[in-house]
């Protein structure tokens, strides 16, 4: 592997050849804001928030699609760069609902975090605002396209699954939006509610209805678990509050399912009043409850195998 040397904010760093400027920055813990970028998706440079200043270039290129080269001199926090990012954020916030206090995404919203960092209040630009009805017709995903910033991550991650491609862009200019084929609601589309789109949405445009009203980000404890409902082995996070599981949220790999409906709504079994606390095994033709130690074979392994094969 060939390595190259470049300068980022006065620091001499080495990165593998072919690395983007954004990747180079993140390899060395140099913060660069992004909204449309995801490490498991093809970079698009859609939001332009990751712009940097590179010596010898007239414009401010997006770092996510700019390859690092030998001897490159980069500034990520110059006055020109920060002003450009602030204007981009002002334009986004100008057409974004500011109901942050009641938004489920509060505390986990990238747009809100960057607006705070760059001092954006949403009063710089005035004009027409989108007024799209909130889609609440399906039981799994709440879609509020008024909050969509057209980052394209939901479209890209849906297209990453072969023969899926439920989402895409429609219309032009101010009327551009993310929609399904023929602009139907999700319940009338080919959506299987894998929640890949929800997992990557940086704002509150897509929200898992399973978690609505059950707690804020800082109130929930998260534990990554592998689903065992089938052989796919999808990764997901179990969200608990005060020691009680309240919801399951999907991870966001670029290939395969992050979590199907069985895994995400399977938590209902945890609080099922009819759920039996001990496992059952077949003994002499009848299912009887045994201890977990016996069921897992922590005692006599041979006896355990005979119980399971009867």
Backbone bond lengths (Angstrom), bond angles and torsions (degrees), N, CA, C in turn:
res aa  C-N    CA-C-N  psi(-1)  N-CA   C-N-CA  omega(-1)  CA-C   N-CA-C  phi
1 X - - - 1.462 - - 1.536 110.05 -
2 X 1.325 116.18 130.17 1.457 120.57 179.74 1.525 109.91 -89.94
3 X 1.317 116.16 136.08 1.467 121.42 179.84 1.520 109.45 -110.43
4 X 1.323 115.78 148.19 1.460 121.43 177.53 1.520 109.11 -123.14
5 X 1.321 115.14 157.25 1.466 121.05 -179.71 1.521 109.33 -113.74
6 X 1.326 116.60 134.36 1.458 121.33 177.35 1.514 109.37 -144.65
7 X 1.317 115.30 169.24 1.461 121.11 -178.63 1.524 109.15 -113.14
8 X 1.332 115.79 126.98 1.468 121.53 176.82 1.515 108.18 -124.96
9 X 1.313 116.18 115.09 1.471 122.23 -179.30 1.521 111.47 52.04
10 X 1.340 115.17 40.69 1.455 120.15 176.88 1.514 114.76 85.39
11 X 1.332 117.82 -2.67 1.462 121.70 179.63 1.521 110.27 -99.55
12 X 1.327 116.60 133.60 1.452 121.33 174.71 1.531 108.36 -85.29
13 X 1.330 116.40 119.85 1.462 120.27 -177.95 1.522 109.37 -129.40
14 X 1.335 115.16 158.24 1.463 122.01 176.70 1.519 108.80 -118.15
15 X 1.332 115.76 136.08 1.461 121.70 178.90 1.528 109.09 -140.21
16 X 1.336 118.17 156.78 1.463 119.67 177.47 1.527 111.40 -64.81
17 X 1.315 117.22 145.20 1.457 121.44 176.83 1.533 109.63 -60.95
18 X 1.329 116.58 137.83 1.456 121.38 -177.51 1.511 113.75 97.16
19 X 1.328 116.37 -5.39 1.460 121.58 179.03 1.521 110.11 -73.16
20 X 1.324 117.43 141.69 1.464 119.97 174.31 1.524 109.07 -78.17
21 X 1.328 115.01 163.64 1.468 119.51 179.03 1.524 110.32 -62.66
22 X 1.318 116.87 -39.62 1.464 120.42 178.88 1.529 110.95 -62.32
23 X 1.326 116.59 -45.19 1.463 120.02 178.66 1.521 110.80 -62.86
24 X 1.326 116.54 -38.46 1.463 120.61 178.78 1.525 110.78 -62.14
25 X 1.325 115.89 -42.10 1.465 120.06 179.13 1.519 110.94 -63.88
26 X 1.315 116.12 -44.41 1.468 119.33 -176.54 1.520 112.16 -72.82
27 X 1.322 116.86 -26.89 1.468 119.42 174.92 1.517 111.08 -62.71
28 X 1.331 115.91 -28.22 1.465 120.61 -176.36 1.532 112.03 -114.72
29 X 1.338 115.56 25.44 1.477 122.28 173.79 1.525 112.82 56.45
30 X 1.327 116.03 37.90 1.458 121.28 175.57 1.525 107.30 -101.84
31 X 1.336 118.85 112.65 1.467 121.25 -172.96 1.527 113.25 -70.17
32 X 1.320 115.75 132.76 1.463 123.72 173.63 1.530 106.95 -136.66
33 X 1.328 118.86 123.53 1.464 120.32 -176.53 1.526 112.23 -71.26
34 X 1.319 116.34 142.57 1.471 121.66 176.17 1.523 109.41 -143.07
35 X 1.321 115.98 149.33 1.462 121.74 173.91 1.533 111.00 -123.08
36 X 1.329 116.77 -38.26 1.468 119.86 -177.37 1.513 112.88 -93.13
37 X 1.324 118.50 -11.21 1.464 120.92 -174.06 1.519 112.10 -84.98
38 X 1.324 115.62 140.79 1.462 122.79 170.33 1.520 106.63 -142.10
39 X 1.324 118.56 132.41 1.471 120.52 -174.28 1.522 114.12 -61.20
40 X 1.334 119.01 -19.70 1.454 121.34 -178.07 1.527 112.58 -101.68
41 X 1.328 116.50 8.15 1.456 121.18 178.85 1.529 109.99 -121.32
42 X 1.327 116.50 155.94 1.458 120.74 178.13 1.532 109.84 -66.93
43 X 1.340 118.53 126.04 1.474 120.50 -179.64 1.525 111.32 -60.79
44 X 1.336 116.07 141.46 1.463 121.21 -179.43 1.524 113.47 -120.91
45 X 1.318 117.62 -20.94 1.468 120.02 -177.34 1.507 112.31 65.11
46 X 1.327 117.73 31.15 1.462 121.40 -173.74 1.525 113.68 -75.52
47 X 1.323 117.53 -42.97 1.473 118.76 -173.08 1.527 112.34 -84.09
48 X 1.319 117.84 -23.99 1.481 125.14 179.25 1.527 113.22 65.87
49 X 1.323 117.92 8.09 1.456 119.63 -177.32 1.530 112.37 -71.70
50 X 1.317 117.69 -18.68 1.463 121.06 -176.92 1.528 112.34 -90.30
51 X 1.334 118.03 20.32 1.462 120.26 -178.13 1.530 111.27 -59.85
52 X 1.308 115.30 146.58 1.460 122.19 177.25 1.527 108.06 -135.70
53 X 1.305 115.92 167.18 1.461 121.51 177.63 1.519 108.70 -104.81
54 X 1.339 116.62 122.48 1.467 121.79 -178.28 1.525 109.10 -118.33
55 X 1.297 114.66 127.42 1.466 119.87 -177.82 1.529 110.33 -58.24
56 X 1.354 115.26 129.48 1.459 120.82 179.87 1.513 114.10 96.17
57 X 1.342 117.69 -8.97 1.461 121.57 178.07 1.523 109.99 -105.88
58 X 1.326 116.87 135.65 1.461 121.15 -177.73 1.524 111.38 -74.44
59 X 1.316 115.94 -38.63 1.462 119.15 -176.96 1.525 110.85 -95.03
60 X 1.325 115.55 -179.81 1.455 121.63 175.23 1.531 107.33 -106.13
61 X 1.331 118.45 99.75 1.461 120.48 -175.47 1.525 111.95 -76.65
62 X 1.341 117.45 149.64 1.475 120.23 173.64 1.523 109.27 -70.63
63 X 1.297 116.73 126.77 1.463 120.68 -173.33 1.523 113.01 -69.60
64 X 1.340 118.03 -21.27 1.465 119.95 -176.11 1.519 112.82 -72.70
65 X 1.342 118.02 -20.37 1.463 120.88 -179.31 1.528 112.06 -120.30
66 X 1.326 116.89 12.64 1.464 121.59 179.60 1.522 109.79 -106.78
67 X 1.321 117.16 121.45 1.459 121.12 -178.95 1.530 110.70 -76.51
68 X 1.310 115.36 137.11 1.460 120.81 175.82 1.534 109.07 -74.90
69 X 1.323 116.17 140.62 1.463 120.79 179.38 1.522 110.07 -127.31
70 X 1.300 115.51 162.32 1.460 121.51 -178.73 1.530 110.62 -58.60
71 X 1.348 115.95 129.17 1.451 121.95 176.73 1.516 114.96 79.35
72 X 1.309 118.68 4.33 1.466 121.57 -179.05 1.529 110.22 -62.11
73 X 1.341 115.77 138.20 1.464 121.82 178.41 1.530 107.97 -113.64
74 X 1.319 115.85 117.65 1.469 121.56 -171.45 1.518 110.48 -122.04
75 X 1.326 115.07 140.05 1.464 121.42 171.33 1.528 108.11 -121.20
76 X 1.320 115.70 126.76 1.466 119.85 -178.97 1.525 113.36 -104.26
77 X 1.329 117.55 -11.75 1.464 119.71 -175.74 1.527 112.80 -132.21
78 X 1.334 117.04 25.33 1.458 119.25 178.33 1.526 110.00 -68.41
79 X 1.318 116.48 162.67 1.470 120.97 -179.43 1.524 110.82 -59.48
80 X 1.317 116.78 -39.73 1.466 120.71 179.84 1.533 111.47 -64.50
81 X 1.330 116.49 -41.19 1.464 121.34 179.86 1.513 110.86 -66.52
82 X 1.323 117.44 -46.62 1.461 120.55 -177.10 1.530 111.37 -66.50
83 X 1.321 116.54 -34.46 1.462 119.60 178.37 1.525 110.25 -67.78
84 X 1.342 116.63 -40.66 1.463 120.16 178.34 1.526 110.71 -62.99
85 X 1.320 116.79 -43.84 1.462 120.45 178.93 1.526 111.42 -63.64
86 X 1.313 116.30 -38.16 1.456 119.21 180.00 1.525 111.37 -65.07
87 X 1.341 117.09 -40.46 1.470 120.53 178.19 1.534 109.95 -63.06
88 X 1.334 116.73 -42.07 1.468 120.64 178.54 1.531 110.16 -60.19
89 X 1.320 116.65 -44.94 1.459 120.70 179.44 1.523 111.66 -65.88
90 X 1.338 116.74 -38.57 1.467 120.38 177.96 1.531 110.29 -61.15
91 X 1.320 116.78 -41.66 1.466 120.96 179.34 1.526 111.35 -65.28
92 X 1.323 116.98 -38.26 1.459 120.43 178.60 1.526 111.56 -68.85
93 X 1.311 116.04 -44.86 1.456 120.67 -177.40 1.525 111.68 -70.41
94 X 1.345 117.00 -26.83 1.467 120.60 -179.33 1.522 111.84 -60.09
95 X 1.325 116.89 -26.09 1.466 120.56 -178.97 1.521 110.58 -120.52
96 X 1.312 115.62 33.22 1.460 120.49 -177.30 1.531 109.65 -125.87
97 X 1.335 118.70 130.62 1.473 120.05 177.58 1.518 111.12 -58.39
98 X 1.307 116.74 137.14 1.462 121.27 -178.78 1.531 110.77 -105.53
99 X 1.333 115.10 46.06 1.464 120.66 178.20 1.527 110.56 -95.87
100 X 1.317 115.28 41.59 1.461 120.79 -173.33 1.529 113.15 -57.61
101 X 1.326 117.71 -32.57 1.461 120.68 -176.38 1.521 112.43 -63.18
102 X 1.333 116.96 -29.37 1.465 120.33 -178.22 1.527 112.36 -110.71
103 X 1.320 117.69 4.67 1.462 121.39 -178.86 1.531 110.11 -80.53
104 X 1.330 116.30 134.04 1.462 120.80 179.94 1.522 111.78 -62.19
105 X 1.318 116.85 -24.04 1.472 121.95 -177.03 1.532 112.21 -80.81
106 X 1.302 118.19 -5.21 1.464 121.09 -177.50 1.529 110.50 -55.33
107 X 1.317 115.81 128.64 1.456 121.13 -177.55 1.513 112.81 94.35
108 X 1.340 116.62 -11.89 1.455 120.92 -179.89 1.523 110.51 -136.27
109 X 1.337 116.27 23.79 1.462 122.29 -176.77 1.522 109.71 -103.21
110 X 1.334 116.67 116.88 1.464 120.74 -179.41 1.522 111.81 -63.66
111 X 1.331 116.54 -39.01 1.460 119.86 -179.08 1.519 110.73 -62.67
112 X 1.316 117.23 -43.53 1.468 120.86 178.96 1.525 111.21 -64.30
113 X 1.328 116.67 -40.28 1.475 120.35 -179.98 1.528 111.13 -62.92
114 X 1.333 116.68 -44.55 1.462 120.05 -178.85 1.527 111.40 -72.15
115 X 1.327 117.06 -34.81 1.465 119.92 176.82 1.522 110.48 -61.75
116 X 1.321 116.04 -39.83 1.468 120.21 177.40 1.523 110.79 -65.55
117 X 1.346 115.88 -44.53 1.466 120.06 -177.89 1.524 112.55 -62.84
118 X 1.348 116.53 -37.56 1.467 120.28 -175.62 1.533 112.84 -100.48
119 X 1.310 117.08 7.73 1.463 120.62 175.85 1.516 114.22 66.76
120 X 1.322 116.72 37.55 1.464 121.83 -178.86 1.526 109.40 -91.18
121 X 1.339 116.44 128.55 1.466 120.99 -177.02 1.525 113.42 -114.47
122 X 1.322 117.05 -11.88 1.454 119.57 177.95 1.505 114.97 87.59
123 X 1.325 117.25 13.61 1.470 120.14 -178.84 1.528 112.64 -112.01
124 X 1.331 117.23 8.66 1.463 120.82 -177.23 1.524 111.66 -78.16
125 X 1.334 117.04 -40.82 1.465 121.71 -178.34 1.526 109.81 -120.92
126 X 1.310 115.76 136.66 1.461 121.63 179.08 1.521 109.40 -121.47
127 X 1.305 116.80 143.72 1.458 119.92 179.64 1.512 111.09 173.43
128 X 1.309 115.75 -166.48 1.466 121.55 -178.46 1.527 110.52 -65.76
129 X 1.315 116.07 144.86 1.454 122.11 178.32 1.519 109.67 -119.76
130 X 1.319 115.69 149.24 1.461 119.76 176.40 1.520 110.59 -68.88
131 X 1.307 115.85 140.17 1.456 121.34 175.03 1.529 107.71 -133.10
132 X 1.315 115.00 83.51 1.460 121.93 -177.30 1.529 108.61 -107.84
133 X 1.321 118.14 134.36 1.473 119.93 178.29 1.528 111.38 -58.81
134 X 1.318 116.85 138.54 1.464 121.40 177.94 1.527 108.55 -72.74
135 X 1.324 115.87 130.21 1.459 120.65 -178.67 1.530 109.61 -88.68
136 X 1.308 115.37 111.03 1.460 121.31 -176.39 1.526 111.00 -127.51
137 X 1.331 116.11 24.07 1.464 120.24 -171.35 1.519 114.61 -87.23
138 X 1.331 117.54 -16.74 1.462 118.56 177.69 1.526 109.32 -104.17
139 X 1.329 117.88 155.89 1.467 120.30 -172.15 1.519 115.54 -81.93
140 X 1.340 118.70 -0.17 1.453 119.17 -171.13 1.526 115.90 -119.73
141 X 1.330 118.12 -32.17 1.461 120.59 -175.67 1.530 110.48 -128.99
142 X 1.322 116.72 129.33 1.454 121.93 173.26 1.523 108.07 -96.20
143 X 1.343 117.27 121.41 1.463 121.60 -178.56 1.521 109.48 -111.24
144 X 1.323 115.57 119.32 1.460 121.77 175.07 1.523 107.51 -121.11
145 X 1.335 115.89 91.48 1.454 120.70 -175.86 1.519 113.38 -71.17
146 X 1.329 117.51 -8.05 1.462 120.05 173.17 1.530 110.29 -68.16
147 X 1.318 116.95 -24.34 1.461 121.68 -179.52 1.526 112.61 -94.73
148 X 1.333 117.00 -4.62 1.462 120.58 -178.36 1.524 110.94 -67.41
149 X 1.335 117.10 135.08 1.471 121.61 179.12 1.525 111.31 -107.74
150 X 1.334 117.02 10.87 1.470 123.02 176.33 1.530 112.27 58.00
151 X 1.319 116.34 37.89 1.462 119.59 178.39 1.530 111.20 -71.30
152 X 1.334 117.18 -25.78 1.455 121.27 176.93 1.511 115.39 84.89
153 X 1.326 118.63 2.18 1.462 120.29 -177.47 1.523 112.01 -66.98
154 X 1.323 117.32 -37.05 1.463 119.85 179.25 1.519 110.90 -65.96
155 X 1.333 116.63 -37.97 1.460 121.18 178.69 1.530 109.88 -66.19
156 X 1.318 116.73 -46.50 1.465 121.46 -176.91 1.520 111.97 -64.80
157 X 1.325 117.66 -41.69 1.466 119.34 -176.16 1.519 110.95 -75.23
158 X 1.335 117.34 -26.18 1.465 120.52 175.39 1.529 109.87 -72.90
159 X 1.327 116.36 -39.04 1.468 120.46 179.11 1.521 112.36 -72.18
160 X 1.334 117.22 -16.57 1.457 120.35 -179.86 1.522 112.15 -69.17
161 X 1.326 116.90 -17.95 1.458 121.38 177.75 1.520 108.58 -92.45
162 X 1.322 118.76 123.01 1.468 120.60 -179.61 1.528 112.00 -55.19
163 X 1.335 114.89 135.78 1.459 123.08 176.75 1.523 112.86 62.89
164 X 1.325 116.88 22.41 1.464 119.25 176.79 1.532 108.31 -101.34
165 X 1.304 118.77 -89.80 1.460 122.25 174.81 1.510 114.60 50.19
166 X 1.335 117.00 48.19 1.465 120.43 -178.82 1.524 111.25 -72.68
167 X 1.334 116.75 -34.50 1.462 121.58 -174.41 1.526 111.74 -103.42
168 X 1.324 115.18 152.37 1.459 121.90 176.89 1.514 109.75 -164.73
169 X 1.334 116.44 174.03 1.458 120.52 178.05 1.523 110.12 -91.16
170 X 1.328 115.16 143.23 1.463 120.40 175.43 1.522 109.39 -133.25
171 X 1.332 115.94 159.43 1.469 123.50 179.16 1.531 111.64 67.67
172 X 1.325 115.68 -175.36 1.463 120.88 -178.41 1.522 111.11 -138.52
173 X 1.328 114.31 165.33 1.453 120.38 175.10 1.511 112.75 55.81
174 X 1.338 115.63 -135.46 1.467 120.87 -177.26 1.520 111.81 -61.46
175 X 1.331 117.69 -27.97 1.462 122.10 -176.86 1.522 113.61 -86.72
176 X 1.329 118.05 2.13 1.459 120.66 178.70 1.525 110.00 -60.60
177 X 1.319 115.93 137.58 1.463 120.10 178.46 1.519 110.45 -154.68
178 X 1.307 115.31 163.85 1.456 121.59 174.09 1.521 107.10 -88.92
179 X 1.326 116.12 127.94 1.462 119.14 -177.59 1.520 110.83 -146.47
180 X 1.314 115.12 170.69 1.454 122.04 174.69 1.526 108.85 -90.34
181 X 1.332 117.18 176.06 1.459 120.86 176.98 1.525 109.63 -60.80
182 X 1.317 116.66 129.87 1.465 124.31 -177.81 1.528 112.25 64.46
183 X 1.343 115.00 16.03 1.469 121.65 176.16 1.534 112.23 57.01
184 X 1.324 116.55 37.82 1.460 119.96 176.26 1.524 109.82 -82.05
185 X 1.305 117.25 168.54 1.454 120.91 174.66 1.529 108.99 -74.67
186 X 1.325 116.33 160.60 1.454 120.04 -176.92 1.528 112.18 -57.64
187 X 1.317 116.78 -36.36 1.463 120.08 -178.18 1.525 112.18 -64.53
188 X 1.323 117.30 -21.63 1.465 121.76 -179.56 1.525 112.14 -102.25
189 X 1.325 116.99 6.24 1.468 121.67 -178.91 1.529 110.13 -102.92
190 X 1.335 116.01 -171.40 1.456 121.41 177.95 1.531 112.06 -88.58
191 X 1.320 116.99 12.97 1.474 122.01 -179.46 1.529 110.50 -61.44
192 X 1.336 116.43 134.22 1.461 121.32 177.76 1.528 110.75 -107.32
193 X 1.337 116.87 8.84 1.463 122.92 176.20 1.531 112.90 57.96
194 X 1.325 115.56 42.85 1.466 119.27 175.91 1.527 110.87 -73.17
195 X 1.337 116.16 -16.07 1.474 123.19 177.38 1.522 113.90 68.49
196 X 1.338 117.16 20.81 1.458 119.50 173.19 1.525 110.00 -59.55
197 X 1.334 116.06 -43.36 1.463 120.70 -178.41 1.521 111.23 -63.57
198 X 1.319 116.40 -39.69 1.464 120.81 179.48 1.519 110.39 -64.08
199 X 1.334 115.98 -39.39 1.463 121.02 -176.25 1.521 112.68 -64.56
200 X 1.338 118.01 -28.38 1.467 119.71 -176.17 1.525 113.47 -104.91
201 X 1.314 118.44 -8.21 1.471 120.46 -178.32 1.531 110.33 -63.18
202 X 1.343 118.74 123.96 1.463 120.55 -176.38 1.528 113.96 -82.64
203 X 1.330 117.06 -8.15 1.464 121.32 -178.79 1.532 108.76 -128.20
204 X 1.330 117.00 -164.23 1.460 120.64 -177.59 1.508 114.32 -95.09
205 X 1.331 117.76 23.92 1.460 120.21 -179.71 1.521 111.92 -71.10
206 X 1.323 117.10 -32.21 1.463 122.71 178.81 1.522 108.36 -126.92
207 X 1.319 115.72 121.80 1.461 120.49 -176.49 1.525 109.32 -132.20
208 X 1.313 116.14 137.82 1.462 121.67 174.96 1.529 108.59 -71.87
209 X 1.318 117.13 115.79 1.459 120.81 -177.49 1.522 112.21 -66.03
210 X 1.316 116.21 -19.85 1.455 120.23 -179.64 1.524 112.71 -65.60
211 X 1.348 115.80 -21.51 1.462 119.43 -176.16 1.531 112.93 -108.23
212 X 1.328 116.90 -4.30 1.468 120.85 -177.82 1.528 111.68 -56.62
213 X 1.326 115.74 127.46 1.458 121.21 175.37 1.512 115.72 74.72
214 X 1.320 117.85 3.61 1.464 120.22 -176.63 1.524 113.40 -96.93
215 X 1.324 116.65 -2.77 1.454 118.66 177.51 1.515 112.34 149.09
216 X 1.316 115.20 152.89 1.459 121.79 175.39 1.525 109.57 -85.47
217 X 1.319 115.61 165.98 1.456 121.01 -177.97 1.515 111.77 -52.68
218 X 1.327 117.00 -46.07 1.456 120.78 -174.22 1.542 112.06 -75.01
219 X 1.330 116.90 -9.85 1.462 120.40 178.60 1.528 112.51 -93.49
220 X 1.319 116.27 -9.44 1.454 120.57 -174.25 1.523 112.21 -105.27
221 X 1.308 115.67 140.87 1.456 122.02 172.29 1.522 107.91 -99.72
222 X 1.330 116.99 130.95 1.464 121.67 -176.48 1.523 110.80 -111.78
223 X 1.322 114.79 137.96 1.459 121.05 176.50 1.522 108.89 -135.41
224 X 1.339 116.48 123.88 1.461 120.04 179.61 1.527 109.82 -77.48
225 X 1.325 114.85 130.95 1.458 121.34 -176.63 1.521 108.85 -136.26
226 X 1.321 116.58 154.42 1.459 121.97 173.67 1.519 109.12 -98.43
227 X 1.319 116.53 125.63 1.457 121.29 -178.50 1.534 109.91 -67.15
228 X 1.330 116.11 139.83 1.465 120.64 -178.78 1.525 112.68 -117.38
229 X 1.337 117.07 15.98 1.458 119.61 179.83 1.529 111.89 -69.94
230 X 1.346 116.62 -26.62 1.467 119.77 176.83 1.523 107.95 -149.09
231 X 1.345 116.05 -173.54 1.463 120.18 -174.98 1.523 113.80 -82.00
232 X 1.347 119.18 -3.29 1.465 121.39 -175.88 1.527 112.56 -66.56
233 X 1.325 116.66 -32.05 1.467 119.95 177.71 1.505 114.28 66.95
234 X 1.331 118.17 42.68 1.471 122.22 -179.90 1.528 111.20 -67.47
235 X 1.321 115.49 147.02 1.454 121.20 177.68 1.532 109.31 -93.26
236 X 1.313 116.84 140.05 1.451 120.37 175.54 1.522 109.52 -152.35
237 X 1.316 116.26 173.50 1.455 121.26 -179.80 1.516 110.17 -118.24
238 X 1.311 115.57 129.94 1.452 121.64 175.10 1.526 107.80 -89.99
239 X 1.331 116.39 124.19 1.462 121.78 -178.81 1.521 109.57 -102.70
240 X 1.325 115.72 124.27 1.461 120.76 -178.66 1.527 109.99 -122.22
241 X 1.312 114.03 149.16 1.464 120.50 175.84 1.522 108.37 -137.36
242 X 1.318 115.73 124.31 1.467 121.96 -177.75 1.528 111.05 55.30
243 X 1.318 115.66 38.65 1.449 120.18 176.48 1.510 115.55 81.06
244 X 1.317 118.39 2.62 1.462 121.88 -178.85 1.522 110.21 -116.49
245 X 1.323 116.63 131.51 1.463 120.80 177.54 1.520 109.46 -68.87
246 X 1.343 116.37 124.20 1.464 120.20 -177.64 1.519 112.90 -111.76
247 X 1.336 117.75 -23.03 1.458 119.17 -177.86 1.519 110.37 -168.57
248 X 1.320 114.83 164.63 1.454 122.86 175.04 1.518 107.52 -123.05
249 X 1.308 117.59 133.19 1.458 120.98 178.56 1.514 109.76 -119.87
250 X 1.338 115.38 144.71 1.466 121.52 -175.21 1.516 111.55 -79.87
251 X 1.321 115.63 149.27 1.459 121.35 167.65 1.519 106.63 -84.39
252 X 1.341 117.77 -176.91 1.466 118.46 -172.85 1.524 114.15 -136.40
253 X 1.321 118.92 61.85 1.462 118.95 175.32 1.514 110.68 -71.04
254 X 1.320 116.37 155.83 1.460 119.66 -177.60 1.516 112.32 -82.76
255 X 1.325 117.72 -12.50 1.458 120.39 178.00 1.526 108.88 -132.63
256 X 1.320 116.71 144.72 1.455 120.55 -178.80 1.510 111.53 81.78
257 X 1.309 115.48 178.73 1.459 120.69 -179.15 1.516 110.50 -90.83
258 X 1.316 118.89 133.02 1.450 118.78 175.71 1.517 110.69 -76.21
259 X 1.310 118.01 -28.72 1.456 121.66 179.06 1.519 109.17 175.57
260 X 1.326 116.50 123.38 1.462 119.88 178.98 1.525 109.27 -87.08
261 X 1.306 116.21 -178.82 1.459 120.17 -177.61 1.524 112.45 -62.65
262 X 1.325 117.61 -34.35 1.464 119.52 -179.34 1.523 110.60 -59.40
263 X 1.314 115.99 -43.82 1.453 119.60 -178.72 1.515 113.14 -71.75
264 X 1.333 115.88 -38.70 1.465 118.90 -174.37 1.521 113.66 -76.59
265 X 1.323 117.41 -35.31 1.462 118.23 -178.25 1.524 111.47 -101.41
266 X 1.335 116.48 3.89 1.455 120.54 -179.71 1.511 113.33 -67.77
267 X 1.335 117.56 -13.23 1.463 119.82 179.35 1.519 111.80 -64.54
268 X 1.331 116.96 -16.57 1.461 119.48 178.75 1.526 110.86 -59.36
269 X 1.331 116.32 -28.61 1.449 119.48 -179.71 1.519 112.05 -66.96
270 X 1.331 116.29 -27.60 1.466 120.03 -176.73 1.520 110.74 -61.73
271 X 1.337 115.91 -39.55 1.458 120.39 -176.28 1.528 112.02 -104.07
272 X 1.331 116.60 17.38 1.462 121.17 178.53 1.529 109.01 -70.17
273 X 1.344 118.30 120.45 1.473 119.87 -178.78 1.528 112.64 -62.40
274 X 1.321 117.69 -20.75 1.462 121.11 179.99 1.520 112.52 -93.25
275 X 1.337 116.78 2.03 1.458 120.30 -178.68 1.528 110.03 -69.78
276 X 1.308 116.07 132.38 1.459 120.80 179.93 1.522 109.63 -86.64
277 X 1.346 115.16 135.84 1.452 119.50 -175.66 1.524 112.48 -75.67
278 X 1.343 117.63 -24.88 1.461 120.49 -178.21 1.527 109.74 -114.53
279 X 1.330 116.46 149.19 1.471 119.74 -179.04 1.529 111.91 -74.89
280 X 1.329 114.74 159.54 1.462 121.06 178.31 1.525 109.79 -106.37
281 X 1.328 116.61 145.05 1.461 122.38 171.51 1.522 108.21 -133.94
282 X 1.316 114.77 158.97 1.455 121.09 -179.44 1.522 109.69 -88.34
283 X 1.327 116.16 115.30 1.461 121.81 177.05 1.524 108.79 -122.84
284 X 1.315 114.51 112.79 1.463 120.43 178.08 1.517 112.13 55.80
285 X 1.331 115.97 40.04 1.454 120.40 175.61 1.508 114.76 86.30
286 X 1.330 118.41 -0.27 1.462 121.59 179.38 1.529 109.43 -125.46
287 X 1.341 116.22 142.33 1.451 120.61 177.24 1.522 109.61 -85.99
288 X 1.310 115.04 122.37 1.467 120.43 179.57 1.523 108.89 -126.31
289 X 1.336 115.82 153.32 1.455 120.53 178.82 1.520 110.50 -81.20
290 X 1.346 114.66 138.75 1.463 120.88 178.09 1.527 108.28 -130.86
291 X 1.311 117.19 169.90 1.461 120.50 177.05 1.522 109.50 -73.38
292 X 1.337 116.16 158.50 1.461 120.00 178.34 1.531 110.82 -63.61
293 X 1.321 116.80 -34.46 1.468 119.89 179.36 1.518 110.66 -61.18
294 X 1.352 115.90 -42.95 1.462 119.39 178.45 1.517 110.99 -68.19
295 X 1.347 115.85 -41.55 1.467 119.91 -177.86 1.523 111.75 -63.90
296 X 1.327 116.76 -39.08 1.461 121.47 -177.28 1.527 112.47 -84.06
297 X 1.318 116.27 -0.37 1.458 118.43 175.79 1.503 114.26 78.25
298 X 1.329 116.78 25.42 1.462 118.92 179.25 1.518 111.50 -76.37
299 X 1.346 114.92 -11.29 1.456 120.26 175.50 1.512 109.28 -98.26
300 X 1.313 116.27 -115.17 1.464 122.22 -179.60 1.519 109.66 -85.03
301 X 1.339 118.56 107.70 1.445 122.88 -176.98 1.523 111.67 -63.33
302 X 1.314 116.73 -39.73 1.444 119.83 179.39 1.513 112.16 -62.02
303 X 1.339 116.86 -42.45 1.452 120.53 177.64 1.525 111.43 -63.06
304 X 1.322 115.54 -38.48 1.450 120.40 179.99 1.547 110.77 -62.62
305 X 1.331 116.06 -43.98 1.447 120.12 -179.35 1.530 111.19 -65.50
306 X 1.319 115.99 -36.59 1.454 118.75 179.61 1.509 111.46 -68.75
307 X 1.337 116.47 -34.00 1.472 120.48 178.16 1.518 110.56 -65.82
308 X 1.330 116.49 -40.89 1.460 120.05 -176.56 1.527 112.71 -73.98
309 X 1.321 117.42 -23.82 1.458 119.72 -176.16 1.520 113.89 -98.32
310 X 1.312 117.30 -0.90 1.472 119.42 178.20 1.515 111.05 -70.74
